[in-house]
Structures are given as C-alpha cells and as structure tokens.
C-alpha cells in the first residue's frame, strides 16, 4: 500500500505506532518497524535511563521516539541524547513544538507533531513539522474533545490549501482495516495506532490490563484526570486521559484534588500500577477497546489491518466507478 507517508519514510505500510509512555518500549517499536511500519518509542515524561534501555532493546531497527512536549521542557537535555541516535522521527505531543522544532530540524530528523485542534495543526505546520498527527478524542491516554472523523478532514483541507507538502496521519479509534481505509478516504496519508498495538505481545503492558481491555467495550472508557492526580502530575487543563472505568475512577473522578490530598489512596494506585492491576490503577486504552479481541504479535496486527484496508479500498473504487 503506497501513500506519501510510505514513500517519504521508506515504509511498506502506512502505519506508525503511537509513542505510548512506558508501554511502547524498544521491543514494540522494533516489531512495528520490522513489519513494514514505523515504530516509535514512548519517551513520555523524559526518563533518560528508560529511553536508553528502550533504544538498546530496539537494536538496529529504524525507530523513532516521542515526547510529552510540556514535560520535555523540564529536561530538554534528553532530547539531545535521543537526537544523537539519529532516530527515524521525533514526535512531540501536548504542547507547542516551537521551542524544540529548530533543534530537531538542525539534527536532520523529521518532526511529527500530534495535535488535537485545527489551530494546533496550523501552529505545527508553521514551525516546520514534516508530519501532523490529528488525534481524535476516541484515543486512549491523553487528548482533547474533537472527534477523529471531523478533525482529520478539516486538517487535511487546511494543509492542502496552505502547506501541501506536510503529511497527515489520523489517530484515535483506529484499530482495524476499516479505520485505516476510512483515514485514507478522509485525506490522511496514514495512521498512528495506539490501543490496538498496546494490546500486542511486544507491548510493555500487563496481561491483566490487556485482558481487561479485551473484555471491555468502548462504552467502558472514560476521559478523566484521576490518573494524573494519583501520580501527582499537573497536566495542562485542556488535556484529559481516556482509560477504562474502574472503582478508582468511580470514586475519584469528581474529586481529583481529594485524591491528590490522600497519600494512602495515591500509594494504593501506585502499587496497583506497579503490579499491572486494572482494578487498583488505570488501564490506558481508548474506545477501540471494543474492537480488540486478542493479543497477537504486532506484525500480525499490521498485516491484518493493511490486508483488510486494501480489500475495502478496492471495493470502494469499484463502487465509485459504477456510479460514474
């Protein structure tokens, strides 16, 4: 399947794995790249030792890395350490990429900027992002309120008129061939997939949390700040995170400041997170949970998605031709 994304990055499939903090280690990123997509290590909050270990785990695979932009500002030196490794791409999410864009460009590394609004997409294009990822609220983990199916074509139309060389990926709720085919029809050059690859054998996710997601439907997720309160993180107010509902969100969703002030409850969440317990901590998965029914290798997920998409796109072409 050829798109502008596959041609620009030398890929077989127009699929990039989301740089999910802690879940997307070197093993997952390498598996995605070896399967013909582009794997991104989840640099997340900037733990330099963890990131170094992830790159070592990825071996000689061509992988990239992603950071939470507002947190990267607290430890910008970690960016230089990653750029020194000549990553295949550098993805910035949740914040203005401008303070880091020049440094990334000078290193000759393509900048991907994940955005949740048209305004943020415009800003990313302005500072030279090679790829813009339009993320809908269906996504697992942090995000905002726009839906994928309207955000992607709106960004696509703006890019076509104002920055036609900038590539576009769709993200949020994409977990099968229907999602990939739809994204391409909406004007994207490919997709960034999180939850479906989060539930792969190579992801650093406990079997219990994966099992909870497999047993759930998209109805079982909630956007909340509970997980940030439990960890003592002060995310910008515009961002919440989608996780599976459980007794922790039921108890604290409407009182996150109460959770921040309760050391015993926070300690229990931390212990649950360490144990990979979906009841005591937070399972970071999106509405695509209802489309996830197994935990195969990442390569199998990618081949299944692209095969399904190719069939659907061929059917669509045949239908369009019959109307002309």
C-alpha positions as CSV (number, residue, x, y, z in Angstrom):
1,X,0.0,0.0,0.0
2,X,1.7,3.2,-1.2
3,X,1.0,6.6,0.2
4,X,3.0,9.8,0.6
5,X,3.9,8.5,4.1
6,X,5.3,5.2,2.9
7,X,7.3,6.9,0.1
8,X,8.7,9.6,2.5
9,X,9.8,7.2,5.2
10,X,10.5,4.1,3.1
11,X,7.7,2.0,4.7
12,X,5.7,-0.9,3.4
13,X,2.6,0.0,5.3
14,X,1.2,3.5,6.2
15,X,1.2,2.7,9.9
16,X,3.0,4.4,12.7
17,X,2.8,3.1,16.3
18,X,1.9,5.6,18.9
19,X,4.7,6.6,21.3
20,X,2.7,5.4,24.3
21,X,4.6,6.3,27.5
22,X,6.1,3.2,29.2
23,X,4.0,0.8,27.0
24,X,5.8,1.5,23.8
25,X,9.3,0.2,24.5
26,X,12.0,-0.8,22.1
27,X,10.6,-4.3,21.6
28,X,7.3,-2.9,20.3
29,X,8.8,-0.1,18.2
30,X,11.3,-2.6,16.6
31,X,8.5,-5.1,15.8
32,X,6.4,-2.4,14.1
33,X,9.4,-1.2,12.0
34,X,10.4,-4.7,11.1
35,X,6.8,-5.4,10.0
36,X,7.0,-2.5,7.5
37,X,5.6,0.3,9.6
38,X,7.3,2.9,11.7
39,X,7.7,2.2,15.4
40,X,8.0,5.0,17.9
41,X,9.5,4.5,21.4
42,X,7.3,6.2,24.1
43,X,9.8,8.7,25.6
44,X,6.9,10.1,27.6
45,X,8.0,12.0,30.6
46,X,11.7,12.0,29.7
47,X,13.2,9.2,31.8
48,X,16.6,9.2,30.1
49,X,17.6,5.8,31.5
50,X,14.4,4.1,30.4
51,X,14.7,5.6,27.0
52,X,18.3,4.5,26.6
53,X,17.2,1.0,27.5
54,X,14.4,1.1,25.0
55,X,16.7,2.1,22.2
56,X,19.1,-0.7,23.2
57,X,16.2,-3.1,23.1
58,X,15.2,-2.0,19.6
59,X,18.7,-2.9,18.3
60,X,19.4,-1.8,14.8
61,X,15.7,-1.3,13.8
62,X,14.9,2.1,12.3
63,X,12.7,3.6,15.1
64,X,11.7,7.0,16.3
65,X,10.8,8.4,19.7
66,X,8.0,10.6,21.1
67,X,7.9,13.0,24.0
68,X,5.2,14.8,26.0
69,X,6.1,18.3,25.0
70,X,5.2,20.3,28.1
71,X,7.2,17.8,30.2
72,X,10.2,17.8,27.9
73,X,10.7,21.5,28.8
74,X,11.7,20.3,32.3
75,X,14.5,18.2,30.9
76,X,15.5,19.3,27.4
77,X,18.8,17.5,27.6
78,X,17.1,14.2,27.0
79,X,16.1,15.4,23.5
80,X,19.7,15.9,22.6
81,X,20.5,12.4,23.7
82,X,17.8,11.0,21.5
83,X,18.7,13.1,18.5
84,X,22.3,11.8,18.8
85,X,20.9,8.4,18.0
86,X,19.6,9.6,14.6
87,X,16.0,8.4,15.2
88,X,13.7,7.9,12.2
89,X,11.4,10.6,13.5
90,X,10.8,12.6,16.6
91,X,7.2,13.0,17.7
92,X,6.0,15.8,20.0
93,X,2.6,15.8,21.7
94,X,0.6,18.0,24.0
95,X,2.2,21.4,23.8
96,X,3.7,24.0,21.4
97,X,6.5,22.2,19.4
98,X,8.2,25.6,18.6
99,X,10.8,25.6,21.4
100,X,12.2,22.3,20.1
101,X,11.5,22.4,16.3
102,X,14.7,24.2,15.3
103,X,16.9,21.8,17.2
104,X,15.1,18.8,15.7
105,X,15.4,20.3,12.2
106,X,19.2,21.0,12.6
107,X,19.7,17.3,13.5
108,X,18.1,16.4,10.2
109,X,15.3,14.4,12.0
110,X,11.7,14.6,10.7
111,X,9.4,16.2,13.2
112,X,6.0,14.7,13.9
113,X,3.5,16.9,15.8
114,X,0.4,15.3,17.4
115,X,-2.4,17.8,17.6
116,X,-6.0,17.9,18.8
117,X,-7.3,21.0,17.2
118,X,-7.0,22.8,13.8
119,X,-5.3,25.7,15.5
120,X,-2.6,23.4,16.8
121,X,-2.2,21.8,13.4
122,X,-1.7,25.3,11.9
123,X,1.0,26.1,14.5
124,X,2.7,22.8,13.9
125,X,2.9,23.5,10.2
126,X,4.1,27.0,10.8
127,X,7.1,25.7,12.8
128,X,8.1,23.1,10.2
129,X,6.5,19.8,11.2
130,X,7.1,17.2,8.5
131,X,4.1,15.2,9.7
132,X,1.0,16.3,11.6
133,X,-1.0,13.7,13.6
134,X,-4.6,14.7,14.0
135,X,-5.7,12.9,17.2
136,X,-9.4,12.5,18.0
137,X,-10.8,12.1,21.5
138,X,-11.5,8.4,20.9
139,X,-7.8,7.7,21.5
140,X,-6.6,6.1,24.7
141,X,-4.4,8.2,27.0
142,X,-4.3,11.9,26.9
143,X,-6.1,14.1,24.4
144,X,-8.9,16.6,24.0
145,X,-12.5,16.7,22.7
146,X,-12.6,16.7,18.9
147,X,-13.6,13.6,17.1
148,X,-11.3,11.9,14.6
149,X,-13.8,11.7,11.7
150,X,-14.2,15.5,11.6
151,X,-10.8,16.7,12.8
152,X,-8.9,14.7,10.1
153,X,-10.6,16.1,7.0
154,X,-10.6,19.6,8.4
155,X,-6.9,19.5,8.9
156,X,-6.4,17.8,5.5
157,X,-8.3,20.6,3.8
158,X,-6.3,23.3,5.5
159,X,-3.0,21.5,4.7
160,X,-3.9,21.1,1.1
161,X,-4.5,24.8,0.8
162,X,-1.7,26.2,3.0
163,X,1.0,23.5,3.5
164,X,0.6,20.8,0.8
165,X,3.9,19.1,1.4
166,X,3.1,18.4,5.1
167,X,2.0,14.8,5.7
168,X,-1.1,14.0,7.8
169,X,-1.8,11.0,10.0
170,X,-5.1,10.1,11.6
171,X,-5.2,8.9,15.2
172,X,-7.9,7.9,17.7
173,X,-10.2,4.9,17.4
174,X,-8.3,3.2,14.6
175,X,-7.9,-0.5,15.3
176,X,-8.7,-2.4,12.1
177,X,-8.7,-2.2,8.3
178,X,-11.9,-0.2,8.3
179,X,-10.2,2.5,10.4
180,X,-7.2,2.7,8.1
181,X,-9.3,2.8,4.9
182,X,-11.5,5.5,6.4
183,X,-8.5,7.6,7.4
184,X,-7.1,7.5,3.9
185,X,-10.5,8.4,2.5
186,X,-10.7,11.3,4.9
187,X,-7.4,12.7,3.4
188,X,-4.8,11.2,5.7
189,X,-1.5,9.8,4.4
190,X,-1.5,7.1,7.0
191,X,-2.5,6.3,10.6
192,X,-0.9,6.4,14.1
193,X,-2.2,3.5,16.1
194,X,-2.1,3.2,19.8
195,X,-4.6,1.0,21.6
196,X,-4.6,-1.9,19.0
197,X,-0.8,-2.1,19.3
198,X,-0.9,-1.5,23.0
199,X,-2.7,-4.9,23.0
200,X,0.2,-6.7,21.3
201,X,2.6,-9.3,22.6
202,X,5.5,-6.9,22.4
203,X,3.9,-4.0,24.3
204,X,5.1,-3.5,27.9
205,X,1.6,-3.9,29.3
206,X,0.4,-6.5,31.9
207,X,-1.7,-9.4,30.9
208,X,-4.3,-8.3,33.4
209,X,-4.7,-4.9,31.9
210,X,-4.7,-6.2,28.4
211,X,-7.3,-8.8,29.4
212,X,-9.5,-6.1,31.0
213,X,-9.4,-4.2,27.7
214,X,-10.2,-7.3,25.6
215,X,-13.2,-8.0,27.9
216,X,-14.4,-4.3,27.7
217,X,-16.3,-2.3,25.1
218,X,-15.7,1.2,24.1
219,X,-18.6,2.2,26.4
220,X,-16.4,1.2,29.4
221,X,-13.9,4.0,28.9
222,X,-13.9,7.5,30.4
223,X,-12.0,10.7,30.0
224,X,-10.6,11.7,33.4
225,X,-7.8,13.3,35.4
226,X,-7.8,10.7,38.1
227,X,-4.6,9.0,36.9
228,X,-2.8,12.4,36.9
229,X,-3.9,13.2,40.4
230,X,-2.8,9.8,41.6
231,X,0.7,10.4,40.1
232,X,1.0,14.0,41.3
233,X,1.2,15.2,37.7
234,X,-0.1,18.7,36.8
235,X,-1.1,18.3,33.2
236,X,-2.3,21.4,31.3
237,X,-6.1,21.7,32.0
238,X,-7.0,21.2,28.3
239,X,-5.9,17.6,28.4
240,X,-7.7,14.6,30.0
241,X,-6.9,10.9,29.5
242,X,-9.1,8.1,28.4
243,X,-8.9,4.9,30.5
244,X,-11.1,2.0,31.5
245,X,-13.6,2.9,34.2
246,X,-13.0,1.1,37.5
247,X,-13.5,1.6,41.2
248,X,-10.8,4.3,41.2
249,X,-12.4,6.5,38.6
250,X,-15.8,5.8,40.2
251,X,-14.5,7.1,43.5
252,X,-12.3,10.0,42.4
253,X,-13.4,11.2,39.0
254,X,-15.4,14.1,40.5
255,X,-12.8,14.8,43.2
256,X,-9.3,14.6,41.8
257,X,-8.0,17.2,44.3
258,X,-9.2,14.9,47.0
259,X,-7.2,12.1,45.6
260,X,-4.1,14.4,45.4
261,X,-4.5,15.0,49.1
262,X,-5.0,11.4,50.1
263,X,-1.5,9.8,50.3
264,X,-2.9,6.3,51.1
265,X,-5.1,6.3,48.0
266,X,-2.2,7.5,45.9
267,X,0.1,4.8,47.3
268,X,-2.5,2.2,46.5
269,X,-2.8,3.4,42.9
270,X,1.0,3.3,42.6
271,X,1.2,-0.2,43.9
272,X,-1.6,-1.2,41.6
273,X,0.2,0.3,38.7
274,X,3.4,-1.5,39.6
275,X,1.5,-4.7,39.7
276,X,-0.4,-4.1,36.4
277,X,-3.7,-4.3,38.3
278,X,-6.6,-2.9,36.3
279,X,-8.8,-2.5,39.3
280,X,-6.4,-0.6,41.5
281,X,-4.7,1.6,38.8
282,X,-5.6,2.9,35.4
283,X,-5.7,1.0,32.1
284,X,-4.8,3.4,29.3
285,X,-6.9,2.3,26.4
286,X,-9.2,4.1,24.0
287,X,-12.7,3.5,22.6
288,X,-11.1,0.9,20.3
289,X,-11.2,-1.5,23.2
290,X,-14.5,-2.7,21.7
291,X,-12.5,-3.7,18.6
292,X,-9.8,-5.6,20.4
293,X,-10.3,-9.3,20.9
294,X,-6.8,-10.8,21.2
295,X,-3.2,-10.1,21.8
296,X,-1.2,-11.2,18.8
297,X,2.3,-10.1,17.7
298,X,2.5,-6.6,16.3
299,X,3.4,-7.9,12.9
300,X,0.2,-9.9,12.7
301,X,-1.9,-6.8,13.7
302,X,-0.3,-4.7,11.0
303,X,-0.7,-7.3,8.2
304,X,-4.3,-7.9,9.2
305,X,-5.1,-4.2,9.2
306,X,-3.5,-3.5,5.9
307,X,-5.0,-6.5,4.2
308,X,-8.5,-5.5,5.3
309,X,-8.0,-1.9,4.2
310,X,-6.8,-2.9,0.8
311,X,-9.9,-5.1,0.2
312,X,-12.2,-2.3,1.4
313,X,-10.5,0.4,-0.7
314,X,-10.7,-1.8,-3.8
315,X,-14.4,-2.3,-3.1
316,X,-14.8,1.4,-2.7
317,X,-13.1,2.1,-6.0
318,X,-15.4,-0.4,-7.8
319,X,-18.4,1.3,-6.2
320,X,-17.3,4.7,-7.3
321,X,-16.6,3.5,-10.8
322,X,-20.1,2.0,-11.0
323,X,-21.5,5.5,-10.2
324,X,-19.5,7.3,-12.9
